Every structure is written in structure tokens, then in C-alpha cells.
Amino acid sequence: MLLFDFSNDDQQATRFGDVKGRYDIPLVVAAMLLASLGLVMVASSSIAIADGQHVGPFYYLYRHLAFLAIGLVAANVMARVELAWLERNALPLLLCGAVLLLLVFVPFIGVRVNGARRWIRLGIIGFQSVEAVKILLVVYMASYLVRHRDNLQGTLFGVIKPLGIAAIFAGLLLVQPDFGSATLLMAVTLGMVWLGGAPLRNLAALGALALPVLAGAALSQDYRVKRLTSFLDPWADPFKDGFQLTQALIAIGRGEWTGVGLGASVQKLFYLPEAHTDFILAVLAEELGFAGVVLVLVLFAWLVGRGFAIGLRAVEQNRHFAGYCAFGVSLMLALQALVSIGVNLGVLPTKGLTLPLVSSGGSSVIMTCAAIGLLARVSYEVSRAENAMLQVISERQALEVRA
């Protein structure tokens, strides 16, 4: 692609592919700090669990390291994929995501864990399909917002269509069941549609219609109702329905300002369920105190803030697909972190969402790293476009001087 075509034969045109960009270093540093903190907390919170399962005290630490290594590979791959290719193939990629969600219901491929069918078997490991779907849906929505910008901003149907597509995926997740991920997908889609320019009156009208549906879905299963009631008053039944939340609150209370010391948590010793996954922040709060929780919040604010800043730069360059991808990934990370932290602090009902880059996990760690890689790719292409423009200006000025 020629950025500037000189009329003189002795001048060489600037080609976009020859211009190099750079990845956003603050974004990478924030992700690395969160991953490093997560590595320390997974080691601390999982030793007692692994020892009780007789798999060796550092089983979950080694497992987390292995998935982080795979995640680094996934991040590098995503950081090298041209956004133009993702935009062209957004629909096929979304269909692949739908296939992944359907595979969980296929015998001998889908795996049932704790009564839910959320995993597919990939050799010796399981993969949670929704983790890939999060990124694929963001890419498709970014493509949709670019292709149907006028309809989105001018008509109600332009808003209904993307939300309807997200609702189909949310429905597949509810069947598994996975209410937390379904809500997250709808929230991210709603945020992207709003950032794409959809009028608030249209979003408010659709939201009013969707609220009864969401309420019905939340109250349709006994375990969801119990989560809601235990959230409102966990101390009413602290040894059954409110057990998770009360133990998390005890851990947070013990941490006070500076914590009881790294590795000195008592609640992780078979009191706090899912101490290394869903409730890892409670262990962090007990061992590192209020200061540790603030550190986590600052790091996530840094990471998400850089993501939105990159997206804004892309939009200012009229690279809307890149900008919407950055907005979507940033929203996804922000909302998932917000829900996970809120659950641990007792301000939100219990959901099965991990803390990105911090909680122990397999597919969640890998795909979160891939999402960071996508953000890095956006930053690279934005930087490349800026460098290309500077080079064009420099060449024009040089040509004017010669003239």
C-alpha cells in the first residue's frame, strides 16, 4: 500500500508494509506485573490444596507456569496477526466460536464438571470454550460496528442485531449452565455497541425489555437463588449457602491494612473453597492486606486504562476496527476483574469468574494472554500508522526543500 506517491522517478514511494511500529511497553509491563503477582499468589494459595490431594505441594504452581508459557505463545501469535485479516474473517471466526460452544454437548468430547458442561477435551487437558468465544465475539462485534455504523447510530434494528447475536451465545452458555459468562458477554457487547455510537434511548428501551428475561434466568435455578439470598445475608447460613462468602470475608478481615504475611493465610487451609481460583483475592487480602488489594486495583486500572488509550488513538486515526477491538478487550478484562473482586469482597453475588492473569487456571490464563496479545497488536498498528505519517511528512518536507 502506497502512503505517498512521488511524481519524480528518482524518488521512492513509501510503502506501509516497510514502516515498523512498536508495541505499547506500559501495557506489556502492567500485564507482566499482574501475571507475576498471580504466580506468587497461586503458589501461596494452592500448596495446602495440592498437598491434601496428594499431588505434590507445587502441583498447581507448575501447572500454572505451564499454562502461562502456552499463554505467552498465544500472546505472541496474536501480536503478529494483521488486524486486516481478523476483520476479513470475523464471521468465520465467530462461527468457530459457536462450534466450540456446541462441542461441550457432544459425548466423549464435552466434559461435565460439578454438574456443568463447560469444557471440551483436548488430549490430556480440558479447554473451556467460552474463554475463546470472548475474544472471537469481540472481534466480530468490532467488525460489525465498522460495517454497520450508520444503521447502528440511526435505527433500532442496528442495535438489536448485535445484541441478538450475543444473546444467542449467552443462551448456549445458560444451557451449560454458565450464567456468569453469559452476563459478561452481554455486558461487553452492550458496552461496545454504546461506544460504537448507538443512541442511549435505544439501549435503554432494549434494556427495559431484557431485564425481565435476565431476572427470570437468574431465578430459574435453585442454586442461583441460593447465591442471591446468601449474598444478601451470608451470616444467616454461614455453614452452608453462605459458607464461601463468610470465609472470604473472614480472610479479608484478618488481613487488615498490611496482611498477616505472605504464605501465612489460615483461611486457605481447607476453609476457603476455590482458594487458588475464584477466591484468590481473599487469600491475597489476608496475606498482603488492604495494601495488596489496592495494588491489584491499581494494576488493573493501569492495564485497562492503557487498553482504552490505545483504542482511542486508533479511532482518532479512523482505524475503527482496531479501536473497537481494543475497547472490547479492555471492557472484557475490566468487567471480569470487577466481578471477581466484587464477589470476593461480598458486594456481588457469587459467580464462577476468575481474576484475569491472577487466578490459577488453564484456558482462562491462555486466552487472557491471547487477549493481551490482541491489544498489543492494536498498539503496534497504531504506532506503525503514526510512524508512517511522520515519514510521509518528512519526505514531503525534503521534497519541498529540493524544489
C-alpha positions in Angstrom: 0.0 0.0 0.0 1.5 3.4 -1.1 1.3 6.1 1.5 2.7 8.8 -0.8 3.4 8.6 -4.5 6.1 10.9 -5.8 5.9 12.1 -9.4 9.7 12.1 -9.8 11.1 8.8 -11.0 14.2 9.2 -8.8 12.1 9.3 -5.7 10.9 6.1 -4.0 7.4 5.8 -2.6 6.8 5.0 1.0 5.2 1.6 1.5 3.1 0.9 4.6 4.5 -2.6 4.9 8.0 -1.2 5.1 7.2 1.0 8.1 7.7 -0.5 11.6 5.7 0.1 14.7 6.3 -0.7 18.3 4.3 -2.5 21.0 3.0 -0.5 23.9 5.5 -1.1 26.7 3.4 0.2 29.6 0.6 -2.3 28.6 3.1 -5.2 28.5 4.6 -4.2 31.8 1.2 -4.0 33.5 0.3 -7.4 32.2 3.6 -8.9 33.3 3.2 -7.4 36.8 -0.2 -8.9 37.2 1.0 -12.3 35.9 3.9 -12.2 38.3 1.7 -11.3 41.3 -0.7 -14.1 40.2 2.2 -16.6 40.1 3.2 -15.7 43.7 -0.4 -16.0 44.9 -1.1 -19.3 43.1 1.9 -20.8 44.8 0.9 -19.5 48.2 -2.8 -20.4 47.9 -2.6 -23.8 46.4 0.1 -25.6 48.4 -2.4 -26.9 51.1 -4.9 -27.9 48.4 -2.3 -29.8 46.3 -0.9 -31.4 49.4 -4.4 -32.6 50.5 -4.9 -34.1 47.1 -1.6 -35.9 47.3 -0.3 -34.5 44.0 2.7 -32.7 45.5 2.7 -29.2 47.1 3.7 -27.4 43.9 1.4 -29.2 41.5 -0.8 -26.2 40.8 2.2 -23.8 40.6 3.9 -26.0 37.9 0.5 -26.3 36.2 0.0 -22.5 36.2 3.6 -22.0 34.9 2.9 -24.4 32.0 -0.3 -22.6 31.1 1.4 -19.2 31.3 4.1 -20.5 29.0 1.4 -21.6 26.5 -0.3 -18.2 27.0 2.9 -16.4 26.1 3.0 -18.3 22.8 -0.7 -17.4 22.2 0.0 -13.7 23.0 3.0 -13.7 20.6 0.8 -15.3 17.9 -2.0 -12.7 18.3 0.5 -9.9 18.4 1.7 -10.9 15.0 -1.7 -11.4 13.3 -2.7 -8.5 11.0 -5.9 -6.8 12.1 -7.0 -6.7 8.5 -7.0 -10.5 8.4 -9.1 -10.6 11.6 -11.5 -8.1 10.2 -12.0 -10.1 6.9 -12.5 -13.4 8.8 -14.6 -12.1 11.7 -17.7 -14.1 10.7 -15.9 -17.4 10.1 -14.1 -16.9 13.5 -17.4 -16.3 15.2 -18.9 -19.5 13.7 -15.9 -21.4 15.0 -16.8 -20.0 18.5 -20.3 -21.3 18.1 -19.0 -24.7 17.2 -16.8 -24.7 20.3 -19.8 -23.9 22.5 -21.8 -26.8 20.8 -18.9 -29.3 21.2 -19.4 -29.3 25.0 -22.6 -31.2 24.5 -21.1 -33.8 22.2 -20.4 -37.2 24.0 -16.8 -38.1 24.6 -15.7 -34.5 23.7 -17.6 -32.4 26.2 -16.7 -32.8 29.8 -19.1 -32.4 32.7 -17.5 -31.0 35.9 -19.6 -30.2 39.0 -22.8 -30.7 37.1 -21.9 -28.2 34.3 -20.8 -28.9 30.7 -18.4 -26.1 30.0 -15.2 -28.0 28.9 -14.1 -29.9 25.8 -11.3 -32.5 26.0 -8.1 -31.7 24.1 -5.9 -34.6 24.7 -4.9 -34.7 28.3 -6.2 -31.3 29.1 -9.6 -29.6 29.2 -10.5 -26.4 27.4 -13.3 -24.0 28.4 -14.9 -23.0 25.2 -16.2 -19.6 26.4 -12.7 -18.3 27.0 -12.1 -18.4 23.2 -15.6 -17.2 22.5 -15.0 -14.0 24.5 -12.2 -12.9 22.1 -14.0 -14.1 18.9 -17.1 -12.2 19.8 -15.2 -9.0 20.5 -13.5 -9.3 17.0 -16.9 -9.9 15.3 -18.6 -7.0 17.1 -15.7 -4.7 16.2 -16.2 -5.8 12.6 -20.0 -5.3 12.8 -19.6 -1.8 14.3 -17.4 -0.8 11.4 -19.6 -2.3 8.6 -23.0 -1.1 10.0 -22.0 2.1 11.7 -24.8 4.2 10.1 -27.6 1.6 11.0 -26.3 1.3 14.5 -26.4 5.0 15.1 -29.7 5.6 13.2 -32.0 2.7 13.7 -33.2 0.4 16.5 -32.7 -2.7 14.3 -29.0 -1.8 14.0 -28.8 -2.2 17.8 -31.0 -5.2 18.0 -28.9 -7.3 15.6 -25.5 -7.4 17.5 -27.3 -7.8 20.8 -29.3 -10.6 19.3 -26.2 -12.4 18.2 -24.7 -12.0 21.7 -28.0 -13.3 23.2 -27.7 -16.5 21.1 -24.2 -17.2 22.5 -25.5 -16.3 26.0 -28.3 -18.8 25.6 -25.8 -21.5 24.7 -23.9 -20.6 27.9 -27.1 -20.7 30.0 -27.7 -24.3 28.9 -24.3 -25.4 30.1 -25.1 -23.6 32.6 -22.7 -20.6 32.9 -24.7 -17.6 34.0 -21.7 -15.5 34.9 -20.0 -15.8 31.5 -23.4 -15.2 29.7 -23.9 -12.0 31.6 -20.3 -10.9 30.9 -20.7 -11.5 27.1 -23.9 -9.4 27.1 -22.3 -6.6 29.1 -19.3 -6.4 26.9 -21.4 -6.4 23.8 -23.7 -3.7 25.2 -20.6 -1.6 26.1 -19.1 -2.0 22.6 -22.4 -1.1 20.9 -22.6 2.1 23.1 -19.1 3.0 22.3 -19.9 2.4 18.6 -22.4 5.3 18.7 -25.7 3.6 19.5 -28.3 6.1 21.0 -28.8 5.7 24.7 -32.6 5.8 24.1 -32.4 2.6 22.0 -30.2 0.9 24.6 -32.5 1.9 27.4 -35.5 0.6 25.6 -33.9 -2.8 24.9 -32.6 -2.9 28.4 -36.1 -2.4 29.9 -37.3 -5.3 27.7 -34.3 -7.5 28.7 -34.5 -7.0 32.4 -37.4 -9.4 33.0 -35.6 -12.1 30.9 -32.4 -11.7 32.9 -34.4 -11.8 36.2 -36.2 -14.9 35.0 -32.9 -16.6 34.1 -31.4 -15.7 37.4 -34.3 -17.1 39.4 -34.9 -20.2 37.2 -32.4 -22.4 39.0 -32.3 -23.1 42.8 -28.6 -22.7 43.1 -28.8 -19.2 41.6 -31.5 -18.2 44.0 -29.4 -19.5 46.9 -26.4 -17.5 45.7 -28.6 -14.4 45.7 -30.0 -14.9 49.1 -26.6 -15.9 50.6 -25.1 -12.8 49.1 -27.7 -10.6 50.8 -27.1 -12.2 54.2 -24.2 -14.7 54.2 -24.2 -14.9 58.0 -27.8 -16.3 58.0 -26.4 -19.7 57.0 -22.6 -19.4 57.4 -22.0 -23.2 57.3 -23.9 -24.0 54.1 -25.2 -21.5 51.5 -23.2 -18.6 52.9 -20.0 -20.6 53.6 -17.9 -19.3 50.7 -18.7 -15.7 51.2 -18.3 -15.8 55.0 -14.9 -17.5 54.8 -13.8 -14.9 52.2 -14.9 -12.1 54.4 -13.1 -13.6 57.4 -9.9 -13.8 55.3 -10.2 -10.2 54.2 -10.9 -9.1 57.8 -7.8 -10.9 59.1 -5.6 -9.1 56.6 -6.4 -5.6 57.9 -4.0 -3.0 56.4 -0.8 -4.8 55.6 -1.8 -8.5 55.9 -0.6 -11.4 58.0 2.4 -12.1 55.8 2.9 -14.0 52.5 2.2 -17.7 53.0 0.6 -17.1 56.5 -3.0 -17.3 55.5 -5.2 -19.5 57.7 -8.3 -19.5 55.5 -6.7 -21.1 52.6 -6.1 -24.2 54.8 -9.3 -26.0 53.7 -11.6 -23.3 55.0 -11.9 -21.1 51.9 -13.2 -23.1 48.8 -11.5 -22.4 45.5 -8.8 -20.5 47.2 -6.4 -20.6 44.2 -9.1 -19.8 41.6 -12.3 -17.9 42.3 -11.4 -16.6 45.7 -7.7 -16.0 45.3 -8.2 -12.3 46.0 -9.5 -13.2 49.5 -6.2 -15.0 50.2 -4.2 -12.1 48.8 -6.2 -9.7 51.0 -5.4 -11.9 54.1 -1.7 -12.2 53.3 -1.0 -8.7 51.9 -3.8 -6.8 53.4 -5.6 -3.7 52.1 -2.3 -2.6 50.5 -2.3 -5.8 48.4 -5.9 -5.2 47.2 -5.1 -1.6 46.3 -2.1 -2.9 44.3 -4.3 -5.3 42.3 -6.8 -2.5 41.6 -4.0 -0.1 40.5 -2.5 -2.7 38.2 -5.9 -3.5 36.6 -6.6 0.2 36.2 -3.2 0.6 34.6 -3.8 -2.3 32.2 -7.4 -1.3 31.2 -6.5 2.4 31.0 -3.7 1.6 28.5 -6.1 -0.5 26.5 -8.7 2.3 26.3 -6.0 4.8 25.4 -4.7 2.6 22.6 -8.3 2.2 21.3 -8.8 6.0 21.4 -5.7 6.6 19.4 -6.9 4.1 16.8 -10.3 5.7 16.5 -8.6 9.1 16.1 -6.7 7.7 13.2 -10.0 6.4 11.7 -8.9 2.9 12.3 -12.2 2.0 13.9 -11.9 -1.8 13.8 -8.6 -1.6 15.7 -10.1 0.8 18.2 -13.2 -1.3 18.8 -11.1 -4.4 19.3 -9.1 -2.5 22.0 -12.3 -1.2 23.6 -13.8 -4.7 23.6 -10.8 -6.4 25.2 -10.4 -3.7 27.7 -14.1 -3.9 28.7 -13.9 -7.7 29.0 -10.8 -7.5 31.3 -12.3 -4.7 33.3 -15.7 -6.3 33.9 -14.3 -9.7 34.7 -11.9 -8.3 37.2 -14.6 -6.1 38.6 -17.0 -9.0 39.1 -14.3 -11.3 40.6 -13.1 -8.6 43.0 -16.7 -7.7 43.9 -17.6 -11.4 44.6 -14.5 -11.7 46.9 -15.5 -8.5 48.8 -19.1 -9.6 49.2 -20.6 -6.8 47.1 -21.7 -9.0 44.2 -23.3 -12.5 44.2 -21.0 -15.4 43.7 -20.1 -16.1 40.1 -17.7 -18.6 38.6 -15.3 -16.0 37.1 -11.6 -16.0 37.8 -9.4 -12.9 38.3 -7.6 -12.4 34.9 -3.9 -13.2 35.0 -4.0 -13.8 38.8 -6.2 -16.8 39.4 -5.0 -20.3 38.7 -6.4 -21.7 35.5 -5.8 -23.3 32.2 -7.9 -22.0 29.3 -8.6 -18.7 31.1 -4.9 -18.0 31.5 -4.1 -18.9 27.9 -7.0 -16.8 26.4 -6.4 -13.9 28.6 -2.8 -13.8 27.4 -4.1 -14.0 23.8 -6.4 -11.0 24.5 -3.4 -9.0 25.8 -1.6 -10.1 22.6 -4.5 -8.6 20.6 -4.3 -5.3 22.5 -0.5 -5.3 21.8 -1.2 -5.8 18.1 -3.6 -2.9 18.0 -0.9 -0.7 19.7 1.7 -1.9 17.1 -0.5 -1.0 14.2 -1.5 2.4 15.7 2.2 3.1 16.2 3.0 2.0 12.7 0.4 4.3 11.3 1.8 7.2 13.3 5.4 6.4 12.1 4.2 6.1 8.5 2.6 9.5 8.7 5.7 11.1 10.2 7.7 9.5 7.4 5.4 10.9 4.8 5.6 14.4 6.3 9.4 14.2 6.4 9.6 13.1 2.8 7.3 15.8 1.7 9.3 18.4 3.5 12.5 17.0 1.9 10.9 17.2 -1.5 9.8 20.8 -0.9 13.4 21.8 0.1 14.8 20.2 -3.1 12.2 22.0 -5.2 
